[in-house]
Amino acid sequence: MFEQALLFAIALIANTFSSLAGGGAGLIQLPALLLLGLPFSIALATHKSPQSLWGWVR
């Protein structure tokens, strides 16, 4: 439960910075996912899947 709340807070902060700066959420999200113990391939897929979906919707 704590990890989920931490991931939510990190995603909220990273996406807030991303919306203000026009990108760069991966500089915060990807290292956070790795620090929480996810393997690199899963962390990268978790980070990239919403971006690819958003690009597809546009």
Biotite code that builds the C-alpha atoms (Angstrom):
import biotite.structure as struc

atoms = struc.array([
    struc.Atom([0.000, 0.000, 0.000], chain_id="A", res_id=1, res_name="MET", atom_name="CA", element="C"),
    struc.Atom([2.858, 2.355, 0.853], chain_id="A", res_id=2, res_name="PHE", atom_name="CA", element="C"),
    struc.Atom([4.570, 1.700, -2.496], chain_id="A", res_id=3, res_name="GLU", atom_name="CA", element="C"),
    struc.Atom([1.360, 2.490, -4.373], chain_id="A", res_id=4, res_name="GLN", atom_name="CA", element="C"),
    struc.Atom([0.910, 5.768, -2.520], chain_id="A", res_id=5, res_name="ALA", atom_name="CA", element="C"),
    struc.Atom([4.551, 6.633, -3.143], chain_id="A", res_id=6, res_name="LEU", atom_name="CA", element="C"),
    struc.Atom([4.198, 5.866, -6.861], chain_id="A", res_id=7, res_name="LEU", atom_name="CA", element="C"),
    struc.Atom([1.074, 8.011, -7.026], chain_id="A", res_id=8, res_name="PHE", atom_name="CA", element="C"),
    struc.Atom([2.836, 10.946, -5.374], chain_id="A", res_id=9, res_name="ALA", atom_name="CA", element="C"),
    struc.Atom([5.892, 10.610, -7.625], chain_id="A", res_id=10, res_name="ILE", atom_name="CA", element="C"),
    struc.Atom([3.730, 10.399, -10.745], chain_id="A", res_id=11, res_name="ALA", atom_name="CA", element="C"),
    struc.Atom([1.747, 13.443, -9.668], chain_id="A", res_id=12, res_name="LEU", atom_name="CA", element="C"),
    struc.Atom([4.888, 15.487, -9.073], chain_id="A", res_id=13, res_name="ILE", atom_name="CA", element="C"),
    struc.Atom([6.599, 14.295, -12.260], chain_id="A", res_id=14, res_name="ALA", atom_name="CA", element="C"),
    struc.Atom([3.593, 14.981, -14.455], chain_id="A", res_id=15, res_name="ASN", atom_name="CA", element="C"),
    struc.Atom([3.107, 18.410, -12.892], chain_id="A", res_id=16, res_name="THR", atom_name="CA", element="C"),
    struc.Atom([6.699, 19.279, -13.773], chain_id="A", res_id=17, res_name="PHE", atom_name="CA", element="C"),
    struc.Atom([6.191, 17.771, -17.213], chain_id="A", res_id=18, res_name="SER", atom_name="CA", element="C"),
    struc.Atom([3.118, 19.874, -17.899], chain_id="A", res_id=19, res_name="SER", atom_name="CA", element="C"),
    struc.Atom([4.941, 23.033, -16.824], chain_id="A", res_id=20, res_name="LEU", atom_name="CA", element="C"),
    struc.Atom([8.149, 22.302, -18.722], chain_id="A", res_id=21, res_name="ALA", atom_name="CA", element="C"),
    struc.Atom([6.674, 20.506, -21.734], chain_id="A", res_id=22, res_name="GLY", atom_name="CA", element="C"),
    struc.Atom([8.287, 17.139, -21.054], chain_id="A", res_id=23, res_name="GLY", atom_name="CA", element="C"),
    struc.Atom([10.845, 15.397, -18.937], chain_id="A", res_id=24, res_name="GLY", atom_name="CA", element="C"),
    struc.Atom([8.673, 13.341, -16.595], chain_id="A", res_id=25, res_name="ALA", atom_name="CA", element="C"),
    struc.Atom([10.906, 10.353, -17.302], chain_id="A", res_id=26, res_name="GLY", atom_name="CA", element="C"),
    struc.Atom([13.759, 12.047, -15.480], chain_id="A", res_id=27, res_name="LEU", atom_name="CA", element="C"),
    struc.Atom([11.761, 11.587, -12.288], chain_id="A", res_id=28, res_name="ILE", atom_name="CA", element="C"),
    struc.Atom([9.509, 8.597, -12.956], chain_id="A", res_id=29, res_name="GLN", atom_name="CA", element="C"),
    struc.Atom([11.945, 6.083, -14.415], chain_id="A", res_id=30, res_name="LEU", atom_name="CA", element="C"),
    struc.Atom([14.548, 6.336, -11.614], chain_id="A", res_id=31, res_name="PRO", atom_name="CA", element="C"),
    struc.Atom([11.745, 6.180, -9.037], chain_id="A", res_id=32, res_name="ALA", atom_name="CA", element="C"),
    struc.Atom([10.401, 2.967, -10.551], chain_id="A", res_id=33, res_name="LEU", atom_name="CA", element="C"),
    struc.Atom([13.889, 1.497, -10.562], chain_id="A", res_id=34, res_name="LEU", atom_name="CA", element="C"),
    struc.Atom([14.492, 2.512, -6.938], chain_id="A", res_id=35, res_name="LEU", atom_name="CA", element="C"),
    struc.Atom([11.278, 0.745, -5.942], chain_id="A", res_id=36, res_name="LEU", atom_name="CA", element="C"),
    struc.Atom([12.728, -2.486, -7.286], chain_id="A", res_id=37, res_name="GLY", atom_name="CA", element="C"),
    struc.Atom([11.133, -2.940, -10.686], chain_id="A", res_id=38, res_name="LEU", atom_name="CA", element="C"),
    struc.Atom([13.320, -4.562, -13.330], chain_id="A", res_id=39, res_name="PRO", atom_name="CA", element="C"),
    struc.Atom([14.522, -2.145, -16.004], chain_id="A", res_id=40, res_name="PHE", atom_name="CA", element="C"),
    struc.Atom([12.378, -3.594, -18.806], chain_id="A", res_id=41, res_name="SER", atom_name="CA", element="C"),
    struc.Atom([9.172, -3.411, -16.754], chain_id="A", res_id=42, res_name="ILE", atom_name="CA", element="C"),
    struc.Atom([9.961, 0.083, -15.465], chain_id="A", res_id=43, res_name="ALA", atom_name="CA", element="C"),
    struc.Atom([10.612, 1.315, -18.998], chain_id="A", res_id=44, res_name="LEU", atom_name="CA", element="C"),
    struc.Atom([7.424, -0.296, -20.321], chain_id="A", res_id=45, res_name="ALA", atom_name="CA", element="C"),
    struc.Atom([5.434, 1.162, -17.429], chain_id="A", res_id=46, res_name="THR", atom_name="CA", element="C"),
    struc.Atom([6.795, 4.610, -18.204], chain_id="A", res_id=47, res_name="HIS", atom_name="CA", element="C"),
    struc.Atom([6.451, 4.420, -22.006], chain_id="A", res_id=48, res_name="LYS", atom_name="CA", element="C"),
    struc.Atom([3.010, 2.797, -22.396], chain_id="A", res_id=49, res_name="SER", atom_name="CA", element="C"),
    struc.Atom([0.954, 5.902, -21.402], chain_id="A", res_id=50, res_name="PRO", atom_name="CA", element="C"),
    struc.Atom([3.124, 8.067, -23.666], chain_id="A", res_id=51, res_name="GLN", atom_name="CA", element="C"),
    struc.Atom([2.609, 5.806, -26.653], chain_id="A", res_id=52, res_name="SER", atom_name="CA", element="C"),
    struc.Atom([-1.135, 5.616, -25.997], chain_id="A", res_id=53, res_name="LEU", atom_name="CA", element="C"),
    struc.Atom([-1.369, 9.416, -25.750], chain_id="A", res_id=54, res_name="TRP", atom_name="CA", element="C"),
    struc.Atom([0.513, 9.759, -29.047], chain_id="A", res_id=55, res_name="GLY", atom_name="CA", element="C"),
    struc.Atom([-1.888, 7.307, -30.647], chain_id="A", res_id=56, res_name="TRP", atom_name="CA", element="C"),
    struc.Atom([-4.986, 9.173, -29.426], chain_id="A", res_id=57, res_name="VAL", atom_name="CA", element="C"),
    struc.Atom([-3.881, 12.551, -30.786], chain_id="A", res_id=58, res_name="ARG", atom_name="CA", element="C"),
])
